[in-house]
Amino acid sequence: MTFPQPPEPPLAEPPLAPWQRLPRRTLRIALSVLPLVALANVAVLVWSLGAVDLAGRLVAPGLLLLAAALAFVPMLINSLRFALWSRFLGVDLGVRDCLRVVTGTMITNSITPSAAGGVPIKLLFLMGAGVSSRRAATLISFQAAEDAAVLAGLVALCLALSGFQLADFLARQQGLIARVEADLVLAGWIGLGVIMLVAGLAGALAAGWLGTRVRARAAGLLARAGSFAGHVVSDWLGVMARGKGVALVNLALALAQWLARFSIAGVVLAAFGEAWHPALYWLLQYLVQSISSVVPTPGGAGGAEAGFLLLFAPFVGAGVLVAAMSIWRLVFFYLPLAGAALVFFLLHRASRRDAAAVDPLVAAPQPAE
């Protein structure tokens, strides 16, 4: 006679690596801080609109709905671009997983300084989704190259279509040009200092001044970096050989993404009855975003608002400038951020529910007593 065996104790899950825990911790902080930041922006909006008859100023309120819809286009297209490249590279990353990476990156970027850049955060989220570091770097490099090509072309096109109005405006702003030149000189000196520091460190390692142990570790890291770069280059060569069609599709998607992203300011201004200059306003919003990206505050707070007021002032009526800036900031930044937080929360719950449904320790029937 055989007796039923007692169930085996469940195996303990392996602990998560630090780089896997980091996105989750940062997201918890971001999701807790996000409501406070949104309330602060709403307070600024109410203050700026206090002396403005909004109902009288808005000529076409329906255009604000169009601006709100455009605000979600970049998030969706960015996820689709990731999914297409992941499928080409054979990475097990579906559209839903890509949407989690994009929304998680958006939320984390909202509480980190814009000057830090979003590449390290996106890399961590990709690795947290199970993508190898090599493939994650390749995916990010693909998108970076597409974005650089599309943005360079759009900037040149908008400069030509706007009749170089922006160039004329900047030429009259001698103080602004002087500050930009000073910042560029400072950045150049910092870059030169970093290069000299790296060269001196490399020379000290080569001469063995830091010890043989440090030299051996540095040589190992250099060899790993060379192997890593070689794998990324091989992925690029694979695109050149058999991925031209995917690249063209992604370039078209990138074009739609950036056109939608930087057209929001023009649509908001058109809602206030301002004459719509698509090329000029697209270029101005691109410059505003460039300014806010180097401001060392979470989400570029302060830099985006100041940049909007500075660059749009010569082309927009003074009576609607501040109100349009506040609504633009709300639609351009906080609305998609709130949507990203909701989408990420729902996807996270769905993934946990799916994991619980397929867990053999949960689904297995219990032996009879």
N, C-alpha and C positions, 0 to 999 in steps of 0.2 A: 504494500500500500504506500502510495506516495503522497506526501503532504505538500501543499503549495509553498513555494519558496517566498520568503519576505521580499518585498521590493528593494532593489538596490538604492542606496542613498543617492540623491542627485549630485552630480559632479559640480563642483564649484566652478563658476565661470572665471576664465583667466582675467586678471586685472587689466584694466585699460592702460595703454601707454600714456605718458604725459601729454603728447601731442594730440591724443584722441580725447582726453579729458578737457583740454584747454578750450575748444570751441563750445562745449556744453557749459562750462563755468562762465565764459564770457557772455554767452547768450542769456544766462540767468540774470546777470547784471544788466545787460542791455534791455531785456524785457521789463525789468523793474524800474529802470531809469527813464525808459521811453515815455511813459505817461506824463512824468514831470516835465520833460523837455517839450512835449506837445502842448501841455498847459501853458508853459511860458510863451511859446509861439502864439497861441491863441490870445494870451493877454496882450502881446505886442500888436496883434491884428486888431483887437478891440480898441486899443489905445489909438492906433493909427487911423481907424475908421470913425473915431468919435466925432470928429468935426466934419465928416464927409457924408453927404446925402447919398448913400450907396444906391438906393432905389432910383434916384434921379441920375446918378452917374452911369450906371450900367445901361448901355444901349441895347446890348444883345446878351442877356443872361444865359441863353442856351449855349453860348460858346464856352462858358465855364464847364459845362458838362462835357464838351468835346475836349477841353484841356484836361479834365479829370480822367477821361478815357485814355488820352495820349500818355498820361503819367504811368499807366500800367503796361504800356506796350514794350518798353525796354526790358522789364523784368521777364516777360513771357518770351520775347525773342531771344534774349540772352540764354535762357534755359534751353530753348530749342537748338541754338547753335552748339551748346555744350553736348547735347544729346546726339546731334549729327556727327560731331567729331569723335565722340566716345564710341559710337557704332562703327565708324571707319577704323578706329584703332583696336577694336575688339574688346573694349572696356565694358564691363557689366555695370552700366550706369544708364538707367532709363530716364525718361522725361521727368518723372516724379522725383527721382533722386537728384537730377540736375536742378530742378526747381527748389529743392531743399538747400542745395549748395548756394544757389544765387540768393535766396531769401535770407539764409543764415548769414551770408556775407554782408548783405545790406543792413541787417540789424546790428551786427557787430561793428560795422563801419560807422554807425550812427553815434557810438560812444567812444570811438578812438579818433585821435587827431587825423585829419585828412592828409596832412603832410607825411604821415607814416605809410600811406598807400594801402591799397586793398589786396595786392598780390599775395603777401604772406598769409593774410586771413583766408583768402580763397584757396590757397595751397593747403592750409590746415583742414579746411572743410572737405576738400577732395580726398585727402588722405584719411580723414575720419569716416568718409563714405566707403572706404575700402580700396581706393585707387592708389597704386604704387606711386612713390615720389617721382619716378621717372615719367610715368604717364601723366601725372598731374602737372608737372612742369611743361610737358609737351602741349597739353590742352591749353594751358594759360598762354604759352608762347604763340600758339595758333591764333587765339583771339587777339592777343596784343598786336600781332602783325596785321591782322585784318582791320582792327580799329585804327591803327596808325595810318594805313593806306587810305581808308575811307575818310578819316578826319582831315588828312592833308588835302585830299581832293575836294572835299566840301568847303574847307576854308578858302582855298584858291578860287573856287567857283563863286562863293558868296562875296568875296572881295571884288571880283569882276562884275557881278550882277548888281552890287550895291553902289556901283559908280565910285568906289574908293571913298565913300563918305566917311567911313570910320578912320581911314588913313588920314584924311584931312583933319578930323577931330583930334586924333592923337598928336598930329603935328602941332596943333595949337596949344596942347597941354604940356608946356615945357617942364613944369614942376613934376608932373607924372612921369615924363620921360626920364628926368634926372633921377627920380627914385628908382625907376626900373633899371636904369644903367648902374646905379649904386648897388642894387641887389644882385645884378648879374656879375658885377666885379667881385662882390663878397662871395657869391657862390663859386666863382672861378678860383678864388684864393682857397676856399675850403676844399674844393676838388683837388687842387694842386697839392695842398697839405696832406690830403688822404693818400694821394698817389706816392708822395715822398715817404710817408709813414709806411705804406705797404712795401715800397722798394727797400727801405732801410731794414724792415723786419725780414724780408726775403734774403737780403744780404747777410744779416746776422745769422739766420738759420743755415744758409749755405756755408758760412765760415765756421759753423759749429760753436758760436759764442754762447748760445743758449743751452748747450749740452746735447749730448748724443741722443738722449731719450726724447727730448722735445723735437729734435731734428727728425728722428724716425717717425714720430707721430705726425709731424707736418708732411713728411713724404707720403705716408699712408693716406692722409686726407687729400693730398694733391692727386694721388693716383685714383682715388675714388671719385673725385670731382671730374677728372679727365674721362673716366669710364662713363660717368653720368652724362657728361656733355656729348660723348660719342653716341650714346643711345638716343639722345634727343635729336642729334643731327641725322641719325639713321631714320628716325620717324619723319623728319622733314624730307629726306630723300624719297621715302615711301609716298609722301604726298605728291612730290614732283613726278613720280613714275605712274601712279594710278589714282591719285586723288584730286585731279584738276576739277572734275565736275563738282565734288563736294566743296572744294574751295570757292568755286564760283557761286554756288548756292549760298554759302555762308557769307560771302562778300555782299551779296544782294540783301541778305537778312541784316547784316551789320549796317548797310546803308539805310534801311528802313528804321532800324533801332535808333541811330543817331539823328536822323531827320525828325523822328517823333520826339526824342528827348529834348532837343534844343529848339523846338518850335512852340513849346508851351508858353513862353513869355509873349510871343507874338499873338497867340490866340487870346491870352488874358487881356492884353492891351486892346485888342480888337473888340473884346466884350465891353470895354469902357468907351468905345467909339473912336479910338485912336486909329489913324491911317495905318494899315498893315503893310509893312515892308518885309516880306518873308526872308530875303537874303540877309538884309541888315540886322534884323532882330535875331535871326539864327546865329549870326556871327557874334553879336553882342552877348547872347546868353552863353555861347561857347567861351568867350573871354571871362565872363563872370564865374563860370565853373572852374576855369583855369586859375583864377585868383583865389577862389575859396579852397582849391585843392592844396595850396601851399600854406594855408593858415593853420597854425598848430592848435586848433580847437576841435572838439568833437563835431563831426559833420560839417566842418567849415563854418560853424555858427559865427555870425558877425562879419566874416569876410564876404559871404555871399550877399548879404543885405547891403553892405557898403559898396561892393562892386556893382550891384544892380543900380543903386542910386547914382553912382558916379558915371557909369557908362550910358545909362538910358536917359539921363537928365537932358542932354542937348536935343533929344529926338522925341520926348514925351512931354505932354502938358504938365505943368507943376501941380495943378489941382488934383491929378489922379496918380501921380508918380508913387507916393508913399503907399496909398491904398493898393495900387496894382502890384507893388513890390511885396506887400504882405500876403496878398492872395496868391501871387506866383510862388512864394516860398512855401506856403501851405500846400498848394497843389503839387508843386514840383518835388518837394522833399518829404513832407510829413504824411501826405495822403498815401503815396506808394509804400512808405515805411510802415504805416499802420496796416496796409494790406499785406505786406511781406510778413509782418509779425503774425497776423491771423493765418495766412497760408502755411507758414512754418509750423505753427502750433497744431493745425489740423493734420498736416502731413506727418508730424511727429507722433501724434496720437494714432493715426492710421497704421504707421509702421510698427508701433508697439503692439497694436491689436493683431496685426498680421503675424508678428513674431510669436505672440502668445498662442495663436491658432495653430501654428505648425510646430510648436515645441513638443517633442515626443514625451517629455516628462509630464506635460499637462494633458496631452491627448491620449496617452496610453491608459487602457482600462486597469482598474485596481483589482488585484486578486481577491477571490471570495474568502471570507473568514472561515 
